[in-house]
Amino acid sequence: MAADPPTQSRRLAPVLLILAILVVTVLDSTTGPELHISAFMGIAPLYAALRCPFRQTLLVAAVFVVCLTYVDIFTVPDWAPASRVVGIFGVFLVAAFSLVLCRTRLQREALHARTSLVADTVQRAMLRELPLSAGAVDAYGFYVSAEEGARVGGDIYEASDTPYGLRLMIGDVQGKGMPAIGAGLEVLVSFREAAQHLESLESVVERMEQALARYNTRSAEEGTDERFVTALLMEVRGTDGAAEGRVLSCGHIPYYLVRHGKVHERRDGEGALPLGLGALSGEPRHSVRVHPEPGDWVVLCTDGVTEARGKDGEFYPLAERLARWTHLEPAELARTLRADLESFTGGRLKDDATVLVVRRRERPAPDAQLSMTRAAAA
C-alpha cells in the first residue's frame, strides 16, 4: 500500500535538508572565503524541528554541526581564533535550540492528541453516531458543526424505541460554543429519560422545558447568557397498516414528508414557543395527530441547512434538492445532500447543520420471510 503524501513528505524532508547542507558545504569549500553561504544554513535544523520526528531532527542537527564546524575551521582562513570560537558556538547553539524546539513541539502534539481524544469521546457520548436505529426505523443523515474542529455544536437529535412507540427529536440551541453545548446536553438528556417513561409528547416537552429552565437559572447565577432551544418531536405508534403519529413543534422549522415520490413541506404542530420561552405565553403546548401511510419517510433538519447561503446569497433549496433525489436510498441521499450543501456554500457554513433521513426499515417479502423461517428451523 502506498504511503500517503504527508507521510512521504515527512520522510523526504530530512534527506533533502541533509543534501542541502552537504551541497552548501561543498560550495563553501570550493569557493573563496568571501562567499560564506553556509551562514544561512541554520534554517535547516530549525525546519526539521518543526516538521520531523526527534531522531530525524537530531540527525539533521548533527550533520549541520559537523559540516558548519568544518567550514568555520578550514574554509575561512582570515578568521581570528576568537571569531572561529564564536562561529562554532553559534552552530552548536542553533543545533541545541532546534532539538529543544522539536521536543517541545512533540510534547504539545501529544498533549493535543490526548485532549482531542477525550473531547471526541465526550462528544460521541453526547450525540450518537449516525445512522441511528430505533425499533423498525433507521435515521441516516449528517451533522456538521460550524465550529472548526468540533464534532458537537448547538444541534441535537435522538431516536428512541420506547414503550409508547418510536420517538424522534431534533433541536437547535440558540448561540454557539460551550454554553450552547451545555444547554443542548441538558435538553437531550431530559428527552432520553422522559421519552421512556412519559406517555404523551406534551409531558416529554414539559420535562425538557424544566431541564432547560434549571440550566438557565444556573447560567444567570454565573453571569452567562440564558439559552432557548427550538425542537421538533415526532411519535409513531403501531405498524405500517395501522400506524398513528403525533408531531409537536417548539418553534422549529418545518419538516419534509416524502410520499409516493413527492416532497411535502409540513408544518404540523407549529405555533408553540421554543423551549426556554414557554413561560412567556403561559399556554401549554399541544401535539397534533398525523396519519402516516406505508412507504412514507421524512426528512428533519435544522435551520443551518435551510438558511445556508451560496455565493450569490441565495438560501439552500432543500425541498428542491430532495425532489430530485427521492429515488435514492437513505444513506446515499444523506451523502448526496451533504456533498451538495458543502458545494453550495463553498464549505463555509455559518451555523451547525443537521439532516436526518428517517425511514422505516423494509421488511422481507413474504416468500423471503418464509424461506428464512424454514432455514432457521432446519
Buried (B, 14 or more C-beta within 10 A) or exposed (E): EEEEEEEEEBEEBBEEBBEBBEEBBEBBEEEEEEEBEBEEBBEBBBBBBEBBBBEBBBBBBBBBBEBBBBBBEEBBEEBEEEEBEEBBEBBBEBBEBBBEBBEEBBEEEEEEEEEEEEBEEEBEEBBEEBBBEBBBBBBBBBBBBBBEEBBBBBBBBBBBBBEBBBBBBBBBBBBBEEBBBBBBBBBBBBBBBBBBEBEBBBEBBBBBBBBBBEBBEEBEEEEEEBBBBBBBBBBBBEEEEEBEBBBBBBBBBBBBBBBEEEBBEBEBBBEBBBBBBBEEEEEEBBBBEBEBEEEBBBBBBBBBBBEBBBEEEEEBBBBEBBBEBBEBEBBEBBBBBBEBBBEBBEEEBEBBBBBBBBBBEEEEEEEEEEEEEEEEEE
